[in-house]
Amino acid sequence: MDLNNSIKSLKTLNFPVESISRILSAAIDAADPHHVIDRNLSIDKEHLRIGSKTFLLYPTSRVIVVAIGKASISMAEAASSILGNRIEKGVVVCKHRPDGCNFIGKMEVLQGSHPLPDEESVNAAIRIEQLVGELTAEDVVLLLISGGGSALVCRPADGITLQDMQAVTSALLKSGASINELNAVRKHLDMIKGGGLLKMASPAQVAALVISDVVNSPLDVIASGPAVPDPSTFAEAKAILEKYVGLDTLPASVLDRITKGCRGEVEETLKPDDPMAARVSHTIAASNRVSAEAALAAAIEEGFETEILTCEMVGEARQAGGYLADLLLTKQVKGKPWVGIAGGETTVKVKGNGLGGRNLEVALGAVKKLSEQADCLLVTQATDGEDGPTDAAGAYVTGETLKNGLALGLYPEDYLDNNDAYRYFEKTGGLIVTGPSGTNVNDLNYIFKF
């Protein structure tokens, strides 16, 4: 990720750009899929180790790989380099497929869509179902999971169309619903989520290595838990839909399935007490907390006083920006510069028709409060390098940001009202554009005081 180039203008304000860049880069490096897989996967003639689980391999055992998410390409490449020809076959579903990359070893590479599923997302789910549908108890499925999997792979339940899934997903994304709530609904409309993949692969053993993109890393929420028993219910999905979008706005087929599910007329998702749950193991191989700790270590190395403020920052993005600004303004620095690290995943309730994402809106929410604060800097960063539907990872805010905007006739409140943070920072010069990182462990926010 090219962070230096994105924040080089901070040099004119006498901020240590190289040190800042190394701190931010350390967080991304800690979630590098190649390193993650190297630490958690090994094989010899008779044994396959996947995270905390070791499998005995018989002469007839087949190793099948299913990689889903924004980090799937890198995770699959690392797995291929370790397992080589021991991989019988596999499917890799990514958001960005490199030109000409149709196979990684024996693994077929497919491209889905994010944040809304498309026909390719459905085709990818069908291909996975075919791949794991005829396995035996001696076979092992290596499941490589990273953020974005809920949209990249989509297998609508009977009676539910792709258009239904798109409509419900879009409505919940714009409503301010959390990822936990969104995925509880998706699991009850989709056959591969909520333990669906585990059912499809039965009776094979399944082991997952997970790069977590969800606060506190609940396994049933990450990529909607394709191989995880689901504690949520149809009744909970109904309550979420009623709260955020209204039952009367739902496609008729969605309301019908949810209603029948609440009455027990549609089979629930796989539950934790199902015997099938004993056939799967999961290892969290990278997370927001791990990346925050890497950034903290790098900051200490760069001579900063530092602390992790939280890895559970949720709520409205613009309010989170104001909260971080308040922390920064009241922080007393003695001697060394200071940086506070706040990880998590905020939400945006979309009311306008602008362009932005939660990290950009966090930054915009801090602009007025940090005005004319020469010793303060806020940096927001989507660890996947893409904030919402934009090409920016986030933005930075200094004491000059408001003044620069006002000189152009730009008022932060107008851009917040229109959810147009991207265009505000595009004009004021605060965008951080790094390109896709190839991983995803939520968002990280940094508040610096010098």
DAKA-V928775 format. One record per backbone hydrogen bond with DSSP energy under -0.5 kcal/mol. NH is the residue of the N-H (numbers start at 1). CO is the residue of the C=O. E is the energy in kcal/mol with one decimal. If there is no record, write none. Layout:
NH/CO/E ; NH/CO/E
This chain:
2/434/-0.7 ; 3/1/-1.5 ; 6/2/-0.8 ; 7/3/-1.8 ; 8/4/-0.6 ; 10/7/-2.0 ; 11/8/-1.9 ; 12/9/-1.2 ; 13/10/-1.3 ; 14/11/-1.9 ; 15/10/-1.9 ; 17/15/-1.7 ; 20/16/-2.4 ; 21/17/-2.8 ; 22/18/-2.0 ; 23/19/-2.0 ; 24/20/-2.3 ; 25/21/-2.5 ; 26/22/-1.8 ; 27/23/-1.1 ; 28/24/-1.2 ; 29/25/-2.8 ; 30/26/-1.7 ; 31/27/-0.5 ; 31/28/-1.2 ; 32/29/-1.7 ; 36/32/-2.3 ; 37/33/-2.6 ; 38/34/-2.3 ; 39/35/-1.9 ; 40/36/-0.8 ; 40/37/-0.9 ; 41/37/-1.1 ; 42/49/-1.9 ; 44/47/-2.5 ; 48/55/-2.3 ; 49/42/-2.7 ; 50/48/-0.6 ; 50/53/-3.1 ; 51/40/-3.3 ; 51/49/-0.5 ; 53/50/-2.0 ; 55/48/-3.1 ; 57/46/-3.2 ; 57/55/-0.5 ; 58/56/-0.5 ; 61/58/-1.6 ; 63/86/-0.7 ; 64/62/-0.6 ; 64/140/-2.8 ; 65/89/-1.9 ; 66/142/-2.6 ; 67/91/-2.7 ; 68/144/-3.0 ; 69/93/-1.8 ; 70/147/-2.9 ; 72/69/-1.6 ; 75/71/-2.5 ; 76/72/-2.7 ; 77/73/-2.5 ; 78/74/-2.3 ; 79/75/-2.3 ; 80/76/-2.6 ; 81/77/-2.0 ; 82/78/-1.3 ; 83/79/-3.1 ; 84/80/-2.2 ; 86/83/-2.3 ; 87/84/-1.6 ; 88/63/-2.7 ; 88/86/-0.6 ; 89/63/-0.9 ; 90/106/-1.0 ; 91/65/-2.1 ; 92/108/-3.2 ; 93/67/-3.2 ; 94/92/-0.6 ; 94/110/-2.4 ; 97/95/-0.5 ; 98/96/-0.6 ; 101/98/-2.3 ; 102/100/-1.4 ; 104/107/-2.6 ; 105/103/-0.5 ; 107/104/-2.2 ; 108/90/-2.7 ; 108/106/-0.5 ; 109/102/-2.8 ; 110/92/-3.6 ; 110/108/-0.6 ; 112/94/-2.5 ; 113/151/-0.5 ; 122/118/-1.7 ; 123/119/-2.7 ; 124/120/-2.2 ; 125/121/-1.8 ; 126/122/-2.2 ; 127/123/-2.3 ; 128/124/-2.2 ; 129/125/-2.4 ; 130/126/-2.2 ; 131/127/-2.1 ; 132/128/-2.2 ; 133/129/-0.7 ; 135/132/-0.8 ; 139/136/-1.4 ; 140/62/-2.7 ; 141/205/-2.9 ; 142/64/-3.4 ; 142/140/-0.6 ; 143/141/-0.7 ; 143/207/-3.0 ; 144/66/-2.9 ; 144/142/-0.6 ; 145/143/-0.6 ; 145/209/-2.5 ; 146/68/-1.9 ; 147/440/-0.5 ; 149/146/-1.1 ; 151/148/-1.0 ; 152/148/-2.0 ; 153/149/-1.6 ; 154/121/-1.6 ; 157/189/-2.4 ; 160/157/-2.5 ; 165/161/-2.0 ; 166/162/-2.6 ; 167/163/-2.3 ; 168/164/-2.4 ; 169/165/-2.4 ; 170/166/-2.6 ; 171/167/-2.2 ; 172/168/-2.3 ; 173/169/-2.5 ; 174/170/-1.9 ; 175/171/-0.8 ; 176/172/-0.7 ; 177/172/-1.2 ; 182/178/-2.8 ; 183/179/-2.5 ; 184/180/-1.5 ; 185/181/-1.5 ; 186/182/-2.3 ; 187/183/-2.4 ; 188/184/-0.5 ; 188/185/-1.3 ; 189/186/-1.7 ; 190/186/-0.7 ; 191/155/-3.3 ; 194/224/-3.1 ; 195/225/-2.6 ; 196/193/-1.0 ; 197/192/-1.4 ; 197/226/-1.5 ; 198/226/-1.5 ; 199/195/-1.7 ; 200/196/-2.2 ; 201/197/-2.0 ; 202/198/-0.7 ; 202/199/-0.9 ; 204/201/-2.3 ; 205/139/-2.1 ; 206/279/-2.5 ; 207/141/-2.6 ; 208/281/-2.9 ; 209/143/-2.4 ; 210/283/-2.8 ; 211/145/-2.7 ; 212/210/-0.7 ; 212/286/-2.8 ; 217/214/-2.4 ; 218/215/-0.6 ; 219/217/-0.5 ; 221/218/-1.6 ; 222/218/-1.6 ; 224/221/-2.6 ; 225/222/-2.1 ; 228/225/-1.4 ; 230/270/-4.0 ; 231/229/-0.6 ; 237/233/-2.3 ; 238/234/-2.5 ; 239/235/-2.0 ; 240/236/-2.3 ; 241/237/-2.3 ; 242/238/-2.5 ; 243/239/-2.2 ; 244/240/-2.3 ; 245/241/-2.2 ; 246/241/-2.2 ; 249/246/-1.3 ; 250/247/-1.2 ; 254/251/-0.6 ; 255/251/-2.2 ; 256/252/-2.3 ; 257/253/-2.1 ; 258/254/-2.7 ; 259/255/-2.5 ; 260/256/-2.5 ; 261/257/-2.6 ; 262/258/-2.1 ; 263/259/-1.2 ; 264/261/-1.2 ; 265/260/-2.8 ; 266/260/-0.7 ; 270/194/-1.3 ; 274/271/-2.3 ; 277/274/-2.1 ; 278/275/-1.8 ; 279/276/-1.9 ; 280/277/-1.1 ; 281/206/-1.6 ; 283/208/-2.1 ; 285/210/-2.9 ; 285/283/-0.9 ; 286/210/-1.3 ; 291/287/-2.0 ; 292/288/-2.6 ; 293/289/-2.3 ; 294/290/-1.6 ; 295/291/-2.3 ; 296/292/-2.3 ; 297/293/-2.2 ; 298/294/-2.1 ; 299/295/-2.4 ; 300/296/-2.2 ; 301/297/-2.0 ; 302/298/-1.7 ; 303/300/-1.5 ; 304/299/-2.6 ; 305/337/-3.0 ; 307/339/-1.5 ; 309/307/-0.8 ; 309/341/-2.5 ; 310/341/-1.2 ; 313/343/-2.7 ; 314/312/-0.6 ; 317/347/-2.6 ; 320/316/-2.0 ; 321/317/-2.0 ; 322/318/-1.7 ; 323/319/-2.2 ; 324/320/-2.5 ; 325/321/-2.1 ; 326/322/-2.2 ; 327/323/-2.1 ; 328/324/-2.1 ; 329/325/-2.5 ; 330/326/-1.6 ; 331/327/-0.7 ; 331/328/-0.6 ; 333/331/-0.6 ; 335/333/-0.5 ; 336/334/-1.6 ; 338/449/-3.0 ; 339/305/-2.0 ; 340/447/-2.4 ; 341/307/-2.3 ; 342/445/-2.9 ; 343/310/-3.4 ; 344/443/-1.7 ; 345/313/-1.8 ; 347/315/-2.7 ; 350/174/-1.5 ; 350/348/-0.9 ; 354/418/-2.2 ; 361/357/-2.1 ; 362/358/-2.3 ; 363/359/-2.0 ; 364/360/-2.4 ; 365/361/-2.1 ; 366/363/-1.6 ; 367/363/-0.5 ; 367/364/-1.0 ; 370/366/-1.7 ; 371/368/-1.1 ; 372/399/-3.0 ; 373/370/-1.9 ; 374/372/-1.1 ; 376/373/-1.4 ; 377/448/-2.0 ; 378/397/-2.2 ; 379/446/-2.7 ; 380/395/-2.6 ; 381/444/-1.8 ; 382/393/-2.9 ; 383/381/-0.6 ; 383/442/-2.0 ; 385/382/-2.3 ; 387/392/-3.4 ; 388/386/-0.8 ; 389/356/-0.7 ; 390/387/-1.4 ; 393/432/-3.2 ; 394/432/-1.1 ; 396/430/-1.8 ; 397/378/-2.6 ; 399/373/-0.6 ; 399/376/-0.5 ; 401/398/-1.1 ; 404/400/-2.6 ; 405/401/-2.2 ; 406/402/-2.8 ; 407/403/-2.0 ; 408/404/-0.6 ; 408/405/-1.1 ; 409/406/-1.5 ; 410/405/-3.0 ; 414/411/-0.9 ; 415/411/-1.5 ; 416/412/-2.4 ; 417/413/-2.4 ; 418/414/-1.3 ; 419/416/-1.5 ; 420/415/-3.2 ; 422/355/-2.1 ; 423/355/-0.6 ; 424/420/-1.4 ; 425/421/-2.3 ; 426/422/-2.2 ; 427/423/-1.6 ; 428/424/-2.0 ; 429/425/-1.6 ; 430/425/-1.4 ; 431/425/-0.9 ; 432/394/-2.4 ; 433/431/-0.6 ; 434/432/-0.6 ; 435/391/-0.6 ; 437/384/-1.8 ; 441/442/-0.6 ; 443/344/-2.2 ; 444/381/-2.6 ; 445/342/-2.5 ; 446/379/-3.1 ; 447/340/-2.3 ; 448/377/-3.4 ; 448/446/-0.5 ; 449/338/-2.7 ; 450/375/-2.3
